[in-house]
Amino acid sequence: MATRPEKNAPLLQRVRHALAGLGHALRQERSLRTQAAMLLALLVFLGWIRPPAIWWAVLILISVAVLAAELFNSALEALADHLAPDQHPQVRIVKDCAAAAVLVLVAGAIAIGLAFVVYLLRR
């Protein structure tokens, strides 16, 4: 099996490719832009109220997990649309499952956010 040259590219080149993908997704996907804006707002809020480090870790971790899921969902949808430009029932299931993965993570993020609000109210 032949390997593609970009698989063994220098780290900086691979990072450039990853940043190009992130930039493309941010330009094309409104939901990703929304989630990224929410992460930035969260960071400002955390800097303002200065909660314990564990809350920083948990809230940032769930936020970047949502962003990663959005990126995977976008990549999968782009690939599915390329391979099956016509609506195919199996492709629809794949795309719906990928969207559901994002939804599950967002629900978890909301639950963690609510736990944080309870923490703040009890401080």
N, C-alpha and C positions, 0 to 999 in steps of 0.2 A: 504494500500500500504506500503510495507516494504521499509525502507531507507537503503542504503548501508552504512556500517560503515565509509568508507572514506569521506562521505558527512559531517560528524561531527568530522572529524579529527582535531587535533590542527593546528593552523595557520602555524607553522613552517613546519609541514609535508605537508600541502597543497602547500606551497611555494616550497618545494623540488620537489613535483610532477610537478608543473608548470615549474620549471627550467629544470627538466628532459625532459619535452616535448619540451621546447625551444632548449635544446641541441640536441635532436633527430632531430628536424626540421632543425637546422643549419647544421647538418651532412648530411642530406638527400636532402635538397632543395637548389640548386644552386641560384635560384632567391632570396631566403631569405638571403643567404650569401652576395649576391650582394647588396641588399637593406641595410643590416646591415653595410656593409663596406661603403656605401654611407653616412649613418647616422654618422658613426665615422669621415669620411672626413669632413662632414658638421660641426660637432662640433669643429674640429680643425680649420676650416676656420672661423667659427664664433668667436672663441677665438682669432684668429689673427686680424680680422678686427673690432671686438667689436661693432657690431651694437646696436641700442636701444633694450631694453628688449622685446618689442613687436615682433620684428623680430625673436628673439630667440624662443619665445613662439610659434609663428605661424609655423616656419620652423620645430621645433622639434615635434610639434603636428601633422603636416601632415606626417612627416617621420615615427613616431611611428604608425600612423593610417595605413600607407602602410604596415608596418611590421605586424601589427595585422591582416590585411586583408590577407596577405600572409600565416600567421599561420592558420587562419580559412579555407582558400582555401586548404592548405595541409591536415588539419584534415578531411575536407569534402571529398577530393579525396581519402584519405586512407580508410575512412569508406565506400565510394561508391565502391571502388575496392574490399574491403573485402566482402561486401554484394552481389555484382554482378560482379564476376571475368570476366565473358564474356562481351563483348561489348553489352550494352543494350541502345537503342535509348534514353530512358528517363534518364538513368544515364548520358549519354553523355550531355544532355541538362543541367542537374544539375551541372555537372563539368564545362561546358562552362559558365554558369551564374556566378559561383563562380570566375572563372578566369576573367570574365568581370568586376566583382566588384573590383578586384585588378587593372585592367586596368583603370577604372574610377578614382580610387584614385590616381594612378600614373599620370594620365592626370592632375588632380587637383594639385598634387605636382609640376608638371612641370610648370603649370600656376603660382603658387605661387613663384616658383624659378625665373621665368621670371620677375615677379613683383619686386622681390628682386634685380635682376640685374638692372632694371630700376631705382630703388631707389638708388643703389650704383652709377650709372652713373650720377645721378642728385645731388649727395652730394657735 
